[in-house]
Amino acid sequence: MRLVPQHRNVLAAFALLLLFGGAAHWLFVRPLNTELADNAEEIAKKEKRLQRTGLPLDSALLDQEIQALDRELSGGAGKPGVVALTRQVLETFTAMFMNRVTGQYGTAEQFRRNADRVFFQSDFSRIDLKLAERDVFLAPAILGISDESSSPHIYQLILRIWTVERLADLAAEAGLTVAQADGVVVERKSIKVKAADIRLLDVCGYNLADTDKIPYLIELPVEATLLGELPQVKSFLRRLTADGNFLPATQVEIFADNPALGKYHDGRQVTVTGVRLQVRCSAFFLLAPIGSLVPANGSMPGGA
Protein backbone atom coordinates (compact mmCIF):
# COMPACT_ATOMS: atom_id res chain seq x y z
CA MET A 1 0.00 0.00 0.00
CA ARG A 2 1.42 3.34 -0.99
CA LEU A 3 1.45 6.15 1.58
CA VAL A 4 -0.07 9.35 0.46
CA PRO A 5 1.98 12.50 1.15
CA GLN A 6 -0.19 13.36 4.15
CA HIS A 7 0.59 10.00 5.82
CA ARG A 8 4.31 10.49 5.24
CA ASN A 9 4.15 13.91 6.88
CA VAL A 10 2.34 12.48 9.91
CA LEU A 11 4.87 9.68 10.29
CA ALA A 12 7.77 12.11 9.96
CA ALA A 13 6.25 14.40 12.62
CA PHE A 14 5.68 11.41 14.92
CA ALA A 15 9.28 10.28 14.44
CA LEU A 16 10.51 13.76 15.25
CA LEU A 17 8.35 13.84 18.38
CA LEU A 18 9.80 10.49 19.49
CA LEU A 19 13.32 11.76 18.80
CA PHE A 20 12.81 15.01 20.69
CA GLY A 21 11.02 13.19 23.52
CA GLY A 22 13.87 10.74 23.90
CA ALA A 23 16.44 13.53 23.79
CA ALA A 24 14.49 15.56 26.38
CA HIS A 25 14.25 12.52 28.67
CA TRP A 26 17.96 11.84 28.32
CA LEU A 27 19.02 15.47 28.74
CA PHE A 28 16.56 16.69 31.38
CA VAL A 29 14.38 14.02 32.99
CA ARG A 30 17.07 11.40 33.55
CA PRO A 31 19.48 13.84 35.36
CA LEU A 32 16.60 15.05 37.52
CA ASN A 33 15.70 11.48 38.46
CA THR A 34 19.33 10.79 39.31
CA GLU A 35 19.53 13.97 41.43
CA LEU A 36 16.29 13.08 43.23
CA ALA A 37 17.63 9.60 43.98
CA ASP A 38 20.91 11.04 45.30
CA ASN A 39 19.00 13.56 47.46
CA ALA A 40 16.77 10.84 48.85
CA GLU A 41 19.83 8.75 49.71
CA GLU A 42 21.53 11.75 51.39
CA ILE A 43 18.36 12.54 53.37
CA ALA A 44 18.20 8.92 54.52
CA LYS A 45 21.82 9.07 55.67
CA LYS A 46 21.22 12.32 57.57
CA GLU A 47 18.15 10.86 59.25
CA LYS A 48 20.23 7.89 60.40
CA ARG A 49 22.92 10.24 61.76
CA LEU A 50 20.30 12.30 63.58
CA GLN A 51 18.76 9.16 65.04
CA ARG A 52 22.16 8.14 66.38
CA THR A 53 22.52 11.52 68.14
CA GLY A 54 19.33 10.93 70.09
CA LEU A 55 17.97 14.34 69.04
CA PRO A 56 14.27 14.51 68.17
CA LEU A 57 13.42 14.52 64.45
CA ASP A 58 10.26 16.53 65.03
CA SER A 59 11.01 20.20 64.22
CA ALA A 60 9.09 21.58 67.23
CA LEU A 61 10.87 19.26 69.65
CA LEU A 62 14.18 20.03 67.96
CA ASP A 63 13.57 23.78 68.41
CA GLN A 64 12.97 23.18 72.12
CA GLU A 65 16.21 21.19 72.35
CA ILE A 66 18.12 23.98 70.56
CA GLN A 67 16.68 26.60 72.93
CA ALA A 68 17.69 24.50 75.95
CA LEU A 69 21.22 24.13 74.59
CA ASP A 70 21.37 27.88 73.91
CA ARG A 71 20.36 28.60 77.52
CA GLU A 72 23.06 26.22 78.69
CA LEU A 73 25.64 28.05 76.56
CA SER A 74 24.49 31.61 77.32
CA GLY A 75 23.28 31.14 80.88
CA GLY A 76 20.27 32.65 82.55
CA ALA A 77 18.47 33.22 85.84
CA GLY A 78 21.60 34.75 87.31
CA LYS A 79 23.75 31.74 86.44
CA PRO A 80 26.65 31.95 83.96
CA GLY A 81 26.51 29.68 80.93
CA VAL A 82 29.18 27.43 79.50
CA VAL A 83 30.58 30.24 77.34
CA ALA A 84 31.02 32.64 80.28
CA LEU A 85 32.53 29.91 82.44
CA THR A 86 34.92 28.96 79.63
CA ARG A 87 36.08 32.55 79.26
CA GLN A 88 36.52 32.80 83.03
CA VAL A 89 38.58 29.61 83.16
CA LEU A 90 40.78 30.69 80.24
CA GLU A 91 41.35 34.11 81.80
CA THR A 92 42.12 32.58 85.20
CA PHE A 93 44.60 29.93 84.23
CA THR A 94 46.49 32.04 81.69
CA ALA A 95 46.61 35.39 83.55
CA MET A 96 49.61 34.57 85.75
CA PHE A 97 52.19 35.89 83.26
CA MET A 98 49.93 38.04 81.11
CA ASN A 99 50.49 41.26 83.07
CA ARG A 100 54.23 40.97 82.49
CA VAL A 101 53.68 40.27 78.81
CA THR A 102 51.20 43.09 78.18
CA GLY A 103 53.37 45.56 80.08
CA GLN A 104 56.43 44.71 78.01
CA TYR A 105 54.99 43.71 74.61
CA GLY A 106 51.32 44.70 74.50
CA THR A 107 49.81 41.40 73.34
CA ALA A 108 50.62 37.70 73.46
CA GLU A 109 51.08 37.73 69.68
CA GLN A 110 53.63 40.54 69.84
CA PHE A 111 55.38 38.70 72.67
CA ARG A 112 55.55 35.54 70.57
CA ARG A 113 56.95 37.43 67.58
CA ASN A 114 59.25 39.95 69.23
CA ALA A 115 60.68 38.33 72.37
CA ASP A 116 64.47 38.42 71.98
CA ARG A 117 67.50 36.70 73.46
CA VAL A 118 68.75 39.85 75.19
CA PHE A 119 65.57 40.07 77.27
CA PHE A 120 65.70 36.33 78.00
CA GLN A 121 69.34 36.41 79.08
CA SER A 122 68.76 39.46 81.25
CA ASP A 123 65.76 37.93 83.01
CA PHE A 124 67.48 34.56 83.38
CA SER A 125 70.42 36.25 85.13
CA ARG A 126 68.05 38.21 87.38
CA ILE A 127 66.19 35.07 88.44
CA ASP A 128 69.42 33.06 88.81
CA LEU A 129 70.89 35.66 91.20
CA LYS A 130 67.61 36.05 93.08
CA LEU A 131 67.34 32.32 93.77
CA ALA A 132 71.04 32.01 94.61
CA GLU A 133 70.46 34.42 97.51
CA ARG A 134 68.18 31.69 98.94
CA ASP A 135 70.82 29.00 98.30
CA VAL A 136 68.86 27.74 95.30
CA PHE A 137 71.52 27.29 92.65
CA LEU A 138 70.26 26.58 89.14
CA ALA A 139 72.33 24.14 87.08
CA PRO A 140 71.72 23.84 83.33
CA ALA A 141 72.44 20.10 83.54
CA ILE A 142 69.39 19.67 85.77
CA LEU A 143 67.22 22.66 84.89
CA GLY A 144 67.34 21.91 81.17
CA ILE A 145 68.08 25.46 79.98
CA SER A 146 70.68 28.16 80.61
CA ASP A 147 71.17 31.81 79.71
CA GLU A 148 73.01 30.55 76.61
CA SER A 149 70.10 28.41 75.39
CA SER A 150 68.94 29.04 71.84
CA SER A 151 65.54 28.33 70.37
CA PRO A 152 63.33 29.50 67.48
CA HIS A 153 60.77 30.19 70.22
CA ILE A 154 62.51 32.63 72.57
CA TYR A 155 59.20 33.51 74.19
CA GLN A 156 58.96 29.93 75.44
CA LEU A 157 62.39 30.16 77.09
CA ILE A 158 61.23 33.31 78.88
CA LEU A 159 57.99 31.69 80.05
CA ARG A 160 59.88 28.62 81.26
CA ILE A 161 62.29 30.57 83.46
CA TRP A 162 59.35 32.62 84.78
CA THR A 163 57.69 29.33 85.71
CA VAL A 164 60.77 28.28 87.68
CA GLU A 165 60.80 31.63 89.47
CA ARG A 166 57.11 31.42 90.40
CA LEU A 167 57.43 27.85 91.72
CA ALA A 168 60.47 28.79 93.83
CA ASP A 169 58.73 31.92 95.14
CA LEU A 170 55.61 29.99 96.20
CA ALA A 171 57.75 27.35 97.90
CA ALA A 172 59.66 30.05 99.83
CA GLU A 173 56.42 31.80 100.82
CA ALA A 174 55.15 28.51 102.27
CA GLY A 175 58.39 27.98 104.19
CA LEU A 176 59.69 25.13 102.01
CA THR A 177 63.24 24.89 100.70
CA VAL A 178 64.37 23.46 97.38
CA ALA A 179 66.33 20.24 97.87
CA GLN A 180 69.84 19.83 96.53
CA ALA A 181 70.51 17.35 93.75
CA ASP A 182 72.98 14.57 94.37
CA GLY A 183 76.14 14.55 92.29
CA VAL A 184 75.69 17.88 90.52
CA VAL A 185 77.58 21.01 91.55
CA VAL A 186 77.88 24.52 90.15
CA GLU A 187 80.54 27.13 90.80
CA ARG A 188 79.48 30.38 92.44
CA LYS A 189 82.04 33.00 93.46
CA SER A 190 84.81 30.41 93.06
CA ILE A 191 82.99 28.05 95.42
CA LYS A 192 81.43 24.76 94.34
CA VAL A 193 77.89 24.33 95.63
CA LYS A 194 75.25 21.66 95.13
CA ALA A 195 72.68 22.38 92.44
CA ALA A 196 68.98 22.74 93.16
CA ASP A 197 66.76 19.80 92.29
CA ILE A 198 64.45 21.72 89.99
CA ARG A 199 63.98 20.86 86.32
CA LEU A 200 61.95 21.95 83.32
CA LEU A 201 60.12 19.43 81.15
CA ASP A 202 59.24 19.76 77.46
CA VAL A 203 56.72 22.40 76.48
CA CYS A 204 53.41 20.97 75.29
CA GLY A 205 51.31 22.81 72.68
CA TYR A 206 47.57 22.42 72.08
CA ASN A 207 46.03 23.04 68.65
CA LEU A 208 42.41 23.45 67.62
CA ALA A 209 43.04 21.95 64.17
CA ASP A 210 45.74 19.87 62.52
CA THR A 211 46.37 22.72 60.07
CA ASP A 212 47.19 25.27 62.82
CA LYS A 213 50.73 26.62 62.44
CA ILE A 214 51.01 27.67 66.08
CA PRO A 215 49.27 26.30 69.19
CA TYR A 216 46.52 28.33 70.81
CA LEU A 217 47.75 27.23 74.26
CA ILE A 218 51.06 26.01 75.64
CA GLU A 219 51.73 24.08 78.85
CA LEU A 220 55.00 24.67 80.72
CA PRO A 221 55.70 21.80 83.14
CA VAL A 222 58.29 21.98 85.92
CA GLU A 223 59.42 19.46 88.55
CA ALA A 224 61.05 20.10 91.91
CA THR A 225 61.94 18.39 95.15
CA LEU A 226 61.04 20.48 98.21
CA LEU A 227 61.77 20.02 101.92
CA GLY A 228 59.72 21.08 104.91
CA GLU A 229 56.89 20.13 107.23
CA LEU A 230 53.43 18.82 106.35
CA PRO A 231 51.65 22.14 107.21
CA GLN A 232 54.08 23.92 104.90
CA VAL A 233 53.36 21.40 102.14
CA LYS A 234 49.63 22.01 102.53
CA SER A 235 50.18 25.74 102.40
CA PHE A 236 52.31 25.43 99.27
CA LEU A 237 49.78 23.26 97.45
CA ARG A 238 47.02 25.77 98.24
CA ARG A 239 49.14 28.69 97.02
CA LEU A 240 49.63 27.05 93.62
CA THR A 241 46.10 28.04 92.56
CA ALA A 242 45.38 31.06 94.77
CA ASP A 243 45.91 34.83 94.68
CA GLY A 244 46.38 35.10 90.92
CA ASN A 245 48.58 32.02 90.63
CA PHE A 246 47.69 29.10 88.41
CA LEU A 247 50.44 26.51 88.67
CA PRO A 248 48.41 23.39 89.47
CA ALA A 249 50.16 20.26 90.65
CA THR A 250 49.78 17.37 88.20
CA GLN A 251 51.82 14.90 90.28
CA VAL A 252 52.59 14.91 94.00
CA GLU A 253 54.62 12.43 96.09
CA ILE A 254 55.38 12.97 99.78
CA PHE A 255 58.05 11.01 101.66
CA ALA A 256 59.48 11.10 105.16
CA ASP A 257 62.66 13.12 104.71
CA ASN A 258 64.45 10.91 107.23
CA PRO A 259 62.62 7.66 108.04
CA ALA A 260 64.87 7.19 111.10
CA LEU A 261 63.32 10.21 112.83
CA GLY A 262 60.65 9.63 115.45
CA LYS A 263 57.02 9.04 114.53
CA TYR A 264 53.88 9.11 116.64
CA HIS A 265 50.94 6.83 115.95
CA ASP A 266 47.78 6.74 118.06
CA GLY A 267 45.76 4.46 115.78
CA ARG A 268 44.35 7.31 113.74
CA GLN A 269 47.14 9.55 112.51
CA VAL A 270 50.86 9.63 111.95
CA THR A 271 53.06 12.62 112.68
CA VAL A 272 56.35 12.77 110.78
CA THR A 273 59.01 15.40 111.42
CA GLY A 274 60.35 16.59 108.09
CA VAL A 275 59.00 15.55 104.71
CA ARG A 276 60.30 15.50 101.16
CA LEU A 277 57.84 16.66 98.49
CA GLN A 278 58.35 15.72 94.87
CA VAL A 279 55.97 17.80 92.80
CA ARG A 280 55.27 18.39 89.14
CA CYS A 281 53.37 21.57 88.23
CA SER A 282 52.33 23.22 84.99
CA ALA A 283 51.93 26.84 84.01
CA PHE A 284 49.84 27.75 80.97
CA PHE A 285 49.99 30.56 78.45
CA LEU A 286 47.32 31.48 75.92
CA LEU A 287 48.67 32.62 72.55
CA ALA A 288 45.31 33.14 70.84
CA PRO A 289 43.01 35.96 72.04
CA ILE A 290 40.22 34.61 74.21
CA GLY A 291 37.65 36.29 71.97
CA SER A 292 38.82 34.21 69.01
CA LEU A 293 38.26 31.01 70.99
CA VAL A 294 35.09 31.95 72.88
CA PRO A 295 33.32 34.96 71.31
CA ALA A 296 31.41 37.20 73.68
CA ASN A 297 28.15 36.65 71.78
CA GLY A 298 28.07 33.05 72.94
CA SER A 299 28.70 31.33 69.60
CA MET A 300 31.53 28.85 69.59
CA PRO A 301 34.28 28.92 66.94
CA GLY A 302 33.20 27.10 63.81
CA GLY A 303 29.66 26.76 65.13
CA ALA A 304 26.45 27.79 63.44
Protein Blocks (a to p, Z undefined) as FASTA:
>chain_A
ZZdfklmmmmmmmmmmmmmmmmmmmmmmmmmmmmmmmmmmmmmmmmmmmmmnopafbfkl
mmmmmmmmmmmmnopehiacfklmmmmmmmmmmmmmmmmmmmmnopamlmmmmocfklmm
mmmmmmmmmmmmnopacdfklnopafkbccfblmlmmmmmmmmmmmmmmmmmnopacddd
ehiacdeehiacddddddddddddddfbfklmbdfbdcddddddddddfklmmmmmmmmm
gghiacddfbdcdddfblmbccddehjaccdehiaddddddddddfbdfklmmcfkopag
hiZZ
